């Protein structure tokens, strides 16, 4: 049922930063938690359940960074980065200066860890460099969805009601169900594409979501250029559709949840076609045999 392997490819064993330590990120995320508490209860600018969102998500990011990242860098990094990004976005929506400042510092440490891992990947031949290029684009486009679903699902009651009115303008009833459905779809794309979970399926889902969403947004009837009045043309939506659909070709590569699970032999066989193409599966199998 699972893709068993006797050895994990050495590139996965060494897929971790060499010079940047983890503890600065731990301190940065701890500072984010303190900043979110301050902005929620001491100088309360983050309202209602958005308080729990920011504090809880930064706490989750810190837990992943401390407990998982040192042992399994790829898993810990991606599982820590996504909740951190959501909390950062919610803090920005509500104008929390301490939250935004500490999050900016923490993000720079995330970036340094990622670059350190990429630059010192011992298996980084030509194909591996292409994988890193793809991973950088994939993570950016996947986590770009944070800016869309955070205001729908995590930013509090006022933000949710504002999105209800936006969706009413698209022709949906004012019951909030479309807001929740849209936010959950965007969250799924962020997890699937950004973290690389069932990436081929997530890529198709992301492309279809943007196609449907931008039909309701009427961008395709407003010309090509993205800043055309009144709602913007279809240049940006088409960029997102093509980018998401492209990840359905080969999958996420090694810096992903899919890649890590496949390399360790823990991916169920029936899910493989949703993660990587047949050609990539053969490459993974050959890598394990030569390890």
DOZAMI-122658 format. One record per residue (C-alpha): x, y, z; residue in three letters. Coordinates in pm, whole numbers, padded with zeros to 5 digits, always signed. Layout:
<recs>
XYZALA;...
</recs>
This chain:
<recs>
+00000+00000+00000UNK;+00284+00237+00083UNK;+00600+00308-00117UNK;+00847+00136+00116UNK;+01215+00213+00091UNK;+01517+00078+00272UNK;+01709+00402+00245UNK;+01620+00768+00223UNK;+01809+00953-00054UNK;+02103+01143+00090UNK;+01970+01469-00055UNK;+01676+01445+00189UNK;+01900+01367+00485UNK;+02108+01680+00418UNK;+01814+01899+00318UNK;+01857+02146+00603UNK;+02039+02476+00667UNK;+02408+02450+00750UNK;+02500+02790+00897UNK;+02179+02957+01016UNK;+02073+02826+01359UNK;+01712+02757+01453UNK;+01706+02945+01781UNK;+01681+03296+01627UNK;+01357+03185+01462UNK;+01232+03048+01794UNK;+01299+03383+01959UNK;+01141+03569+01667UNK;+00824+03362+01683UNK;+00809+03394+02061UNK;+00830+03772+02013UNK;+00543+03746+01764UNK;+00329+03567+02023UNK;+00405+03838+02280UNK;+00328+04110+02024UNK;-00005+03949+01936UNK;-00098+03923+02306UNK;-00003+04288+02351UNK;-00211+04394+02050UNK;-00506+04183+02165UNK;-00531+04266+02535UNK;-00292+04547+02639UNK;-00342+04788+02348UNK;-00637+04609+02187UNK;-00635+04670+01814UNK;-00695+04306+01716UNK;-01064+04231+01783UNK;-01282+03933+01887UNK;-01174+03591+01756UNK;-00892+03744+01550UNK;-00709+03760+01885UNK;-00723+03382+01911UNK;-00623+03350+01546UNK;-00304+03552+01576UNK;-00192+03415+01913UNK;-00288+03057+01835UNK;-00136+03052+01487UNK;+00193+03205+01601UNK;+00195+02956+01888UNK;+00146+02673+01638UNK;+00424+02813+01419UNK;+00656+02824+01720UNK;+00567+02467+01821UNK;+00642+02338+01469UNK;+00969+02530+01460UNK;+01086+02396+01796UNK;+00959+02038+01789UNK;+00967+01940+01421UNK;+01203+02164+01225UNK;+01534+02047+01384UNK;+01452+01679+01310UNK;+01264+01714+00980UNK;+01346+02052+00831UNK;+01119+02041+00526UNK;+00811+01937+00724UNK;+00880+02175+01012UNK;+00959+02470+00788UNK;+00647+02446+00575UNK;+00417+02354+00867UNK;+00550+02652+01063UNK;+00555+02906+00781UNK;+00188+02882+00680UNK;+00028+02958+01023UNK;+00288+03229+01076UNK;+00193+03394+00745UNK;-00177+03384+00834UNK;-00114+03551+01171UNK;+00106+03816+01006UNK;-00171+03892+00755UNK;-00436+03926+01027UNK;-00208+04158+01227UNK;-00162+04372+00915UNK;-00537+04384+00846UNK;-00595+04533+01193UNK;-00291+04761+01195UNK;-00098+04596+01478UNK;+00240+04768+01455UNK;+00409+04536+01711UNK;+00264+04233+01532UNK;+00378+04352+01190UNK;+00725+04452+01314UNK;+00802+04125+01492UNK;+00655+03924+01203UNK;+00878+04105+00955UNK;+01186+04012+01158UNK;+01071+03650+01193UNK;+01003+03629+00819UNK;+01358+03742+00740UNK;+01486+03453+00955UNK;+01258+03210+00769UNK;+01400+03344+00444UNK;+01760+03303+00561UNK;+01694+02943+00667UNK;+01540+02867+00329UNK;+01825+03027+00133UNK;+02084+02852+00351UNK;+01918+02516+00282UNK;+01894+02587-00090UNK;+02251+02712-00135UNK;+02403+02424+00060UNK;+02193+02145-00089UNK;+02466+01890-00157UNK;+02267+01725-00436UNK;+02208+02051-00621UNK;+02290+01956-00976UNK;+02114+02113-01272UNK;+01786+01927-01213UNK;+01799+02008-00841UNK;+01848+02376-00918UNK;+01535+02360-01131UNK;+01353+02201-00838UNK;+01456+02488-00613UNK;+01342+02741-00871UNK;+01006+02562-00894UNK;+00981+02536-00514UNK;+01035+02910-00472UNK;+00766+02995-00726UNK;+00531+02729-00587UNK;+00559+02845-00227UNK;+00505+03207-00326UNK;+00197+03142-00538UNK;+00053+02898-00286UNK;+00098+03128+00012UNK;-00027+03423-00193UNK;-00368+03281-00107UNK;-00311+03378+00258UNK;-00396+03735+00165UNK;-00733+03615+00038UNK;-00857+03362+00293UNK;-00719+03527+00610UNK;-00970+03812+00586UNK;-01252+03561+00529UNK;-01173+03305+00800UNK;-00933+03446+01061UNK;-00961+03826+01079UNK;-01266+03864+01300UNK;-01637+03942+01275UNK;-01609+04284+01110UNK;-01381+04153+00836UNK;-01613+03857+00778UNK;-01920+04080+00744UNK;-01729+04307+00506UNK;-01653+04006+00286UNK;-02023+03910+00304UNK;-02109+04244+00144UNK;-01839+04199-00120UNK;-01986+03860-00211UNK;-02337+04010-00224UNK;-02201+04235-00496UNK;-02101+03920-00685UNK;-02458+03795-00669UNK;-02437+03562-00367UNK;-02694+03565-00082UNK;-02597+03756+00236UNK;-02571+03446+00455UNK;-02192+03419+00464UNK;-02180+03066+00327UNK;-02007+03173+00006UNK;-01744+03358+00212UNK;-01670+03047+00416UNK;-01665+02823+00109UNK;-01433+03060-00076UNK;-01202+03091+00223UNK;-01181+02714+00269UNK;-01103+02667-00101UNK;-00824+02924-00079UNK;-00688+02767+00240UNK;-00686+02427+00065UNK;-00488+02572-00225UNK;-00238+02729+00015UNK;-00185+02394+00186UNK;-00185+02190-00134UNK;+00032+02411-00352UNK;+00230+02613-00098UNK;+00317+02322+00130UNK;+00312+02067-00151UNK;+00036+01829-00034UNK;-00123+01628-00318UNK;+00025+01899-00533UNK;-00102+01793-00875UNK;-00460+01779-00748UNK;-00415+02111-00566UNK;-00278+02274-00882UNK;-00586+02173-01079UNK;-00810+02282-00794UNK;-00639+02621-00770UNK;-00674+02682-01143UNK;-01043+02589-01139UNK;-01105+02804-00833UNK;-00952+03111-00998UNK;-01143+03043-01317UNK;-01475+03030-01128UNK;-01394+03315-00889UNK;-01289+03549-01166UNK;-01600+03467-01365UNK;-01804+03603-01074UNK;-01559+03892-01038UNK;-01623+03982-01403UNK;-01255+04032-01480UNK;-01279+03854-01813UNK;-01518+04117-01941UNK;-01293+04410-01850UNK;-01013+04369-02101UNK;-00663+04231-02053UNK;-00455+04474-01844UNK;-00479+04399-01472UNK;-00546+04761-01367UNK;-00827+04834-01612UNK;-01131+05002-01456UNK;-01357+04919-01285UNK;-01256+04575-01155UNK;-00934+04501-01345UNK;-00869+04291-01653UNK;-00793+03922-01681UNK;-00411+03949-01693UNK;-00364+03870-01321UNK;-00632+03597-01302UNK;-00482+03422-01604UNK;-00135+03442-01447UNK;-00268+03263-01137UNK;-00459+03005-01342UNK;-00152+02915-01551UNK;+00077+02910-01247UNK;-00149+02678-01048UNK;-00221+02453-01345UNK;+00153+02418-01413UNK;+00202+02235-01083UNK;-00029+01961-01211UNK;+00240+01860-01462UNK;+00513+01713-01242UNK;+00418+01794-00884UNK;+00600+01983-00614UNK;+00956+01846-00610UNK;+01165+01756-00309UNK;+01104+02066-00091UNK;+00745+01967-00017UNK;+00535+01742+00203UNK;+00476+01514-00097UNK;+00846+01486-00172UNK;+00936+01413+00190UNK;+00668+01145+00230UNK;+00761+00977-00099UNK;+01131+00980-00013UNK;+01062+00817+00324UNK;+00828+00558+00173UNK;+00521+00684+00359UNK;+00305+00794+00067UNK;+00018+00551-00014UNK;+00053+00422-00367UNK;-00301+00515-00467UNK;-00224+00881-00388UNK;+00095+00898-00596UNK;-00077+01012-00919UNK;-00216+01310-00724UNK;+00135+01406-00608UNK;+00383+01343-00891UNK;+00387+01225-01251UNK;+00496+00872-01347UNK;+00832+01008-01466UNK;+00897+01172-01129UNK;+00798+00852-00949UNK;+01063+00661-01145UNK;+01325+00924-01058UNK;+01237+00893-00688UNK;+01259+00514-00706UNK;+01600+00526-00877UNK;+01724+00774-00616UNK;+01626+00540-00334UNK;+01798+00244-00501UNK;+02121+00438-00542UNK;+02114+00577-00188UNK;
</recs>
